[in-house]
Amino acid sequence: MKPILLQGHERSITQIKYNREGDLLFSVAKDTVANVWYSVNGERLGTYNGHTGAVWCVDCDWDTKNVLTGSADNSCRLWDCETGKQLALLQTSSAVRTCGFDFSGNIIMFSTDKQMGYQCFLNYFDLRDPQQIEDNQPYLTVPCSESKITSAVWGPLGEYVIAGHESGEINQFSAKSGEVLKKVKEHTKQINDIQTSVDLTMVITASKDNHAKLFDSTSLDHIKTFKTERPVNSAAISPIMDHVVMGGGQEAMEVTTTSTRIGKFEARFFHAAYEEEFGRVKGHFGPINCVAFHPDGKSYSSGGEDGYTRIHYFDPHYFDFELEA
């Protein structure tokens, strides 16, 4: 089936996220806008306008009421999903790189970049306490002096955040005390993306060291490794099959120096148990920056350096190798 092409950004896509039901797809890019789309037909529902810098991250809460975005304009913003109204503005000292709602939708976390003399911080806000929002005072701030956080997700039960660092380390930061509960270093280079499985028991990391790895989210035990020949920008776990999808490509800077054939801008499917690649999907005119599975497992989306988001529908039980756009 032909992919649905979403053209709503002028610059490269930084992150895409489905809501829990999968009827909406959120996309953010380096062009200040956050878009929301109907995933079934690719119709744009609306935009969240207000950021003045590249938007690095987006998340939607459990019941699709609120949307959270973090941007290079040194702010993290909370929006009403339905109306697009800005509900809260949280100012920071440096760019907001990752953000997320916990499972209850009451507590948010976001991490800031190490730049302009400021170190990297992981902040936790409780949205039930309007005073925290008003005073711009998180109930917990965790400094990460060693290596900045490049990607983070909430662990099960909202007890901790699993964060990937520039150094290739993965840490669990407690949402109560802020202490590091567990620490592993399986990657040799920066972790570009972390995503959880649908039941939050596993996380998959995508790294610049050409590998994606599967971990147990509680113990951080390393389970599987998926190997490619180029940096992995994003990886996602299928909610219904033992499949993972990965997107990557070279650094944006190096793309122009290689031919499109070598540039290999495909999404790649691996079997989660056997660690073997079994399918590729072409389509993007540049590296794939982010991938996400639809919660029903029957389609996936990819956002590219080319500014397009593509929704691909496929039969997960019968995967056709010649699945090309």
N, C-alpha and C positions, 0 to 999 in steps of 0.2 A: 504494500500500500504506500502511496506517495506520502511523504512527510508533510506535516502542516508547518508552514514557515511563518514565524512571528517577527514582524518588522516593526519594532517600537523603540529602538535605541539607535543613537547616532554613533556610539562608540562601543568598544568591546564589552561583552557581558562579563560580569564578575561573579554573580551567583544566581541560581534559580532554585525555587522551592515550591513543592506542592503543599496544599493544606491537607488536613488529615483525611478528608473525604476524597480528595483528588479532583474535585470539580474546578478548582482554581489553581492557577500557576502564577507565581510571583517571579518577576525578573528584575534584577538591578544591574546597572552598568556604570561605566566611567563617565556618564554624561548627566549626572545629577537627578535623573528621574527614576522612580520605582514604578513599574507597571504591574497590573494584574490582568490575567487573561482567563477566559473560559477554556479549559483544557480540551474540551470535547470538539470544538470547532475552530479554536484559535482566534476567537473574537476578543478584542480588547475591551475589558470592562471599565477600566479607568486608570488614572495615574495618581501617585502620591507626590505632590509638588511642594518643595520647601528647602530641600538641600541645595547647597551652593558649591559642592565639590563632588568628586567621584563617589559613588555609593558602593561600598565594599561588601556589605552583607545584608541579608533580609531574613526574617523569620515570621512565622504566623503562629498564633496560639492554638490550643487544642480545639476550641469551638469556633475558630475563624472569626473572632470578634475584633481582635487587635492585630496590628502588623508592626514589626519593629525593624528599623533600618539603621545602619551605622555608616558613617561617611567620612571622607577625608576633609570635610569642612569642620572637623573637630566636634561633631555632635552625634548623639544617638537619639532618634526620634520615634515616638510611639504614635500610631495612627489608628483611627477608626476604620476598620476594613471596609465597611459598607459605604460610608459617606466620603472617605478620603480626608476627613478632618484631622488636623494634628492635635493630639491629646496631650503630649508632653514633649519637652525639649530638654535633653540632658547634655550640658556642655562639658567638653573635656579639654585637656591640654594638647592632645595630639590626635591623629586620625584614629577612628574606630574601625578595627579590622574584622572582628567577629562579634556576633550577637545572637542571643537565643532566649526563648521562653522555656521555663521548666515545664514539667508535665501538667501542673495545675494552672499554668498561665498567670500565676500571681507574682512569681519572682523572675526577674530578667537578669541576664549576665551580659556583659560586653567587655572586650579587651581593647586596650589602646596601644598604638604603636610606640616603639622606641624611636623618638625623633626630636629634633630641636631642643636637645638637652634634657628632655623628659624621658624617664624610663617607662617600660611597659607595665601597665596595671591591668588587673582583672577586677572588674567592679560588679557588685551584686546590689540590685535595688529590689525592694518589696513594693509592688504597685498598690498594695492595700493601705499603705501609709503615705497619704498625700504630702506629708511634711518632708519626706525624703526627696520627693520629686521637686517640691517647691524650693527647698534649700540646696538642691543638687548635691545632696550628701548620701552616698551609698551606705547601706548598713554594714558593708564589708568591702574593703579594698585590699587586694593581694598584690604586692609588688613582685615583678618577675625580672630580677636584675640580670640574671645570667644570660638568658636568650629569649627574644621576644616571642609571644604567641602568634602563630600564623593561622591557626584554625582551632575551633573549639566547639564542642557539643555537650549538652547535658547528658549525664549518665542516668541509669534507671532510678526511679523514685525521687528524682530531684535532689539527691543527697550530695552529689559532686559534679564537677565539670571535668570532662576529659579534654585536655588541651595538647595540641601538637605545636612544637617549637621550631624555630629557625635552625636549631642545631640538630634536629632529627629526634629529639627527645619527646616522649609522651608522659604527661603528668596527670594525676587526678587531684583536683583542688576541692577541698571540702567546702560546701556552701554554708556550713555553720561556723566553722572556725577559720577557714582559709588555709589550713595547713595542707601540705602535700601528703596525700594518703599513699599513693604508689607512684613509682617512677620507672620507666623502661626506656632503653635506647636501642631500637632495632634498625633504625634508618641511619644512613651516613650523611644525608643532606636534608635540606629543609622539607618539612611536611606541608604540602600545599592544601590538603583538604582532609577533613575527617567526617564520616557519615555513619549513622547508626543503622542497625537492622531494624525492622518494623517493631520487634518486641524488645528492643534496646539491650538485648543480651550480647550483641557483638558490635564492634566498630571496625570500619575499614579506613585505612590511611592511604593517602596518595602522596608520593614523594618525588622530589627532584632527582633522587638517586635511581630513577627508572623502575622502581618497584611500588606495588601496592601490597599492603599487608593486612591480614585479618587478625583481630585481637578479641579476646574475651573482655567485655567492658568492665566487669567487676575486678577480676584478678589481673588484668592486662597481660594475660598469657598470650604469647604469639602462637596463632593457630596455622595460618596459611600464608604463602607468599606468591604473588603474581608478577611475573617478570616481563619487562618489555625492553625495547632498545632506545627508548627516549623518555624524557621526563613525564611523569604522570601528574596531570593537573587536578584530576578529580576522579573519584571512584564511588560507586553506589552498589548496594546489595539488593538483589531482587526480593520482594516481599513474599513471593510464592514459590520460587524455584531456587535451586542451588546455583544461582548465577550471579556474577558481578559484571558490571559494565564500567569501562574505564575510558577516560578521554585525556588526550595530551597533545604532544607536539613539541617542537623546539621552542626556545624562548622567542618572544615576539621580535626581538632585535635581530635574530639570526634567520628569520623566515625568508627575507628577501634574497638571501645569498644562496638559497638552495632551490632546486626545481620542485614543482608540485608533487612529483612522483616520490621524491625522497621525503618531502614534507609530511607525507602520510597523516592526513588529518581525519582519521577514522575513529569512530567509537569502537572499542574492542570488547567482545564478550568472552569471559573466562568461566569455566566451571569451578564453583567454589570448593568442591571436594577434591577434584583431580588436578586443579591448578593449570588446566590446559585451555588454550584459546580455541574457541569453536566457531567464531563468527566475527565479521567486521562490517561496519556500516559507514560508507563514505558520505560526504555531503557538505562539510564545512570548507570554507576557503581560507582557513587559518586554524591555528591550534584550538582545540576544544578546552575551554576554561572550566566548565562545570557540567556535571551530568546528574540526573535525578530520575529515579523510577517512579512511575505512577503508583499510588498505594494499591491498586488492583493488580499490578504486575504485568498488565497487558500492553503497556506502552512506556516509553521513556523519553525524556527530553535532554537536549544538549544545548549549551550556550557557548558561542564561539568568540574568538578574537575578531571575527568579521562582523560582530554586532547583531547577528541573527540568532534566534532561538528556534530549534527544530523539535517538533513532537513526532516521534516515530511510533506507529502502531505495529505490533507484530504478534504472532502466535508463539507464546513462550514454550509450548510443548513441541512445536515443530519449527525449529529455527532454520531458516533458509540461508545458506552461505552467501548466495548472490543477492542479499538484501541490500540493494544500493539505491541511493537517492538520485 
